[in-house]
Amino acid sequence: MATESKTVTEDAKIDLFEDDDEFEEFEIGEEWNDKEEGNDVTQQWEDDWDDDDVNDDFSLQLRRELENNTEKS
Amino acid sequence: MTTWQLFSEAGNNFRWEISVLPSETRPEESRGTLILRDDHPDPRLPSMADLLFQGSSKLMQTKAGGNDGLPMFRTGSGKSVAVKQSSLLKALSVLGEEDAARNGEVCATEDRHCFSNSHFRTGSGKTVSVSSAGLLIAKTLLGLEENNNHFNFQGLGNIRNLPTTDELNSFGNSSNLEIRAGLHKNRSLAATSVPRDLQNAHASKTFRSPMGLISSQKQSIASAEDNNSGSNSPKKVGSNSFIHEETFTTTSNIFSKQKSSKSEDSEPFVPVKHPLGKDSCSRMSPLARSLGRPLVDISNNIGHANSNQKHTPCEKKRFGRKSSISPFKRPRNSRFITPLTSTISLLPTGPAALKMSEGSCYKMKVSTRYPFEAERKTVKEFFRGPPCYQKLLEHVPDQVKFMNADSAEKYMFCDKSGSDVTGREAFHHMLSKSGASTLNASKEWVANHYKWIVWKLACYERCYPVEASGRYLTVSNVIEELKYRYEREVNHGHRSAVKRIVEGDASPASMMVLCISAIRSYPEPKLETRHPMPSHEDAKKISGSNWFENSNVGKVELTDGWYSLDALLDVPLSKQLLAGKLFVGQKLRVWGAGLSGWAGPISPLEGSTEVHLLCHINGTYRACWADRLGFCKGLGSPLAFRCIKGGGGMVPRTLVGVTRIYPVLYKERLNNGGSVVRSEKMEAKMVQLYNQRRSMIAEGVMSEFQKDIDCPHRKSEDSEEGAKILKILETAAEPEVLMAAMSSEQLTYFATYQAKQEAMRQSDMQKKIEKAIENAGLSGRDVTPFLRVRVVGLTSKYCHRKGCMRDGLITIWNPTGRQQSELAEGQAYTVTGLKALNSDSDTIYLHARGSTTSWQPLSPLATECFEPFFTPRKSVSLSNLGEVPLAREFDIAAVVVYVGEVYTSGHQKRQWVFVTDGSISGPELHSEGSADCLLAVSFCLPDTDNDSSALINRNLEGSTVGFCNLVKRSRDKMNHLWVAEATENSTYLTSYDFPGCSHLKEAASCARKWAKISYLTIQKLRERVLIIIGGCDS
């Protein structure tokens, strides 16, 4: 068990998971296929800034935590 | 560097080849080569004009060896050139048969060759001409008459002096050391050490001249060969020999040649694959393969040229893509500002850039992890959900707990004893020890990435204290990430979103996910109270370019995890910032953003305080916590129509269902600042009127003018012969006789004079007309057509969020023909490029320009996914007009009972029209006063045109008319009348064959039939109307 946990400790974080800043390198500005995509749109960006019930409850938590932290520091 | 080589092919064929090194040969056609080699690290490549200019004064021309008899040599243009057998023999003897047999090549390179000759052509195929004087000078300089073996160099004042003929002559027999010394002395800008071939080149550059001098040039080859023999491989290469060479060929296949050289040239940027010391005689190996160092750019190709000039050696991967093929068209300005789509990064150039570029060619793999071999979990998969702060453990140090991006930069790692601290300087050191170039991984570079890496790792530590438990924010993880970033950015040329934007290679309008890393300034809190909702005027201001200068807006720092950029928020977003909905750590999906204060490519490390991303609420959405930072692939999802904020700027993309399309209207901006909107019919009328007025004025001016002309003693230029003749003719009794006696010359004079006079008259008249028209205020009309479209937001059938659909009114200014003809009611569209102006409780008003907005119809399948939104038009009858809500639009076909008089009310002309249909009949109709069988429609028009004509012609009385888009108003209960208003969007018609009015056809025909048999009823109704009007009047 001890060895196992050691191995885990030695694992570079970078090998464990993909960070959100590991951007993908691709050409932008090229014409996305408007026609096809235009026809297939069924999803909309539904988030309204004026809505308080943001689906992402992490945001709420983060806000709360940040407020707490600011108070502490 | 370029050399010329003579190759023997099968049999007695010989070819001239251009080769970057003598060690390499290319099986291609020979061509003349004009080379400019400039060791100066000036990034600007000489233009063709430069070369010609230099060439005119420091001409160095050589004549390629060619002899009669053996037509095996070809010029660049493919012509055969005769080479004497004797010449070849002589050449061979000079070259040494063995050498010749083995290599069969003559190498020649020069520092600067500028030749001019009508048979030489530029890459674009233009002939380069040389004056005969120039040739003579060249000949003299080259000593062609006495000694054809060599040529001479004549440098410009500021250009290195090259060895003289004698010096060159001595090449053959002198030691390499001497040559080198000579070169050192003369080449102030050149490489500190020069490969032997380069030296040889001075003596042996051979150009084929079509002037018949070729045959006498054979000696030059031979003498050159002496130097060349056995020295094809450069033993030593200068480290600073950044040399630009421009290869001008006389061949017509320059482009193919350029291409091939391009691909070869780019190879050495992967030096690992091409170890040094490769056999110099390898036919396939390009120049730098044996050099194993930064390469000379031979192609003069923009892609290449740039690559040598850039800080970023990362251009490697882009070589094959968009580099310009034309080698001679490079802009004079070294900073070639490309469109945003360009893949070439543009950074300030200079010696440092060159050095960096040079260093990059020693690129070492710094991180062995990238590219990652195994697929790794995403953050979301790994942590299985957003962090839970309740679990925040006590053991997370305060320094980590309260770390922000700014303090992350100063973070120091302490070992357990606390004695050893590791900060960003130490990481800089570690990174360079791993093989990273300090030029690329500068202190600033390391500091920047250290900051973002440490911040990120600290965030993991505090967000997932259980999973991380101090194992993420470690020295080894930071150095691994630094190496990874170096590998990607320097060795792979990958650039994050912010870097690409500030370097000018990506549009800031592209959709990307960025994270708020700091709040730089809050807007004034008054903002909320002062602007509860932006008014129309505010919206106008907001849509202007300078609204961000308003100090009342918030400023945040956004990061892509690699670099950061300050962003200015528009007023609605600033309000969200005040409301606490924008906070550090929040990810934003930014789309359609602008960039202010950006004048040209800058480094993201510069941290310019002037460059700002401009974010507006309609293009800025809250992103999911686990969304990947950076540019988003593909088209983003459209913003739900209900989420569009008035005054929130451009909506990159949204989904709407078109419910009504209104007729095209014309807005004329008047001189007094006002404006008037007209229907198509009225506009046509106005155009006609306008043209009439103009022609009336023109006619007036012309008749006045005619009087002037008819005046006998007009100014005449007596000095002219023609004028004199005219005078004589005017006074003569029989001008015909006189004219018959005139000489042809006199007649010409006369005719010319007359034509001239006529032209003057015309021009004078034109000016007068224009002036008169201008004085009358008729010099032009500022009219813009527009199309209004009523739309409704779409709600997904599967969306749990149900609510009423939001209406929108979109004004398309200058609609395209396609938009006018193809937009259809009932169809759903994805629309781009709408700008939200303002909104009230029911409707949001948007506008767009026809040319910049796109309307993409949704497929029926996609439309199926949304709730139905469309109520087709139908003809409403008077009997069911009660079902139409107030202020709602309706269409009706009815019989005109009475057309009232036009009257003026305020600044408007008004007219009432009374209609009826047969829907209410029988006893109801006859019980006067109780039946609602009359509809009074109010028409109005701004009273600006001084047009006394009626809005509705009285002739329409008794006929059946279809009305579209009437707005229902409250009933006149006293008179038992339905009331409706015709707005500028309303139309009336008497024919129903047009698309969009067929729904009235049936009702109209019913009404017409009813009218035919109901003459008496209609008369009665007319009397009733008259009573009502009379009652009103009294």
Interface residues (C-beta under 8 A of the other chain):
Chain A: V8 T9 A12 K13 I14 D15 L16 F17 E18 D19 D20 D21 E22 F23 E24 E25 F26 E27 I28 G29 E30 W32 D34 K35 E37 G38 N39 D40 V41 T42 Q43 Q44 W45 E46 D47 D48 W49 V54 D56 D57 F58 S59 Q61 L62 R63 R64 E65 L66 N69 K72 S73
Chain B: L340 T341 T343 R369 F372 A374 R376 K377 T378 V379 E381 F382 F383 P386 P387 C388 Y389 L392 K401 F402 W452 K456 L457 Y460 R471 Y472 T474 S476 N477 E480 E481 Y484 R488 H492 H494 R495 S496 A497 A506 S507 S510 D560 G561 W562 P572 L573 Q576 G580 K581 F583 V584 G585 Q586 R589 I617 Y621 R622 C624 W625 A626 D627 R628 L629 G630 F631 K633 G634 L635 G636 S637 P638 L639 A640 R642 C643 K645 T654 L655 L794 S796 C799 R801 T830 S854 Q856 P857 L858 S859 L861 A862 C865 F866
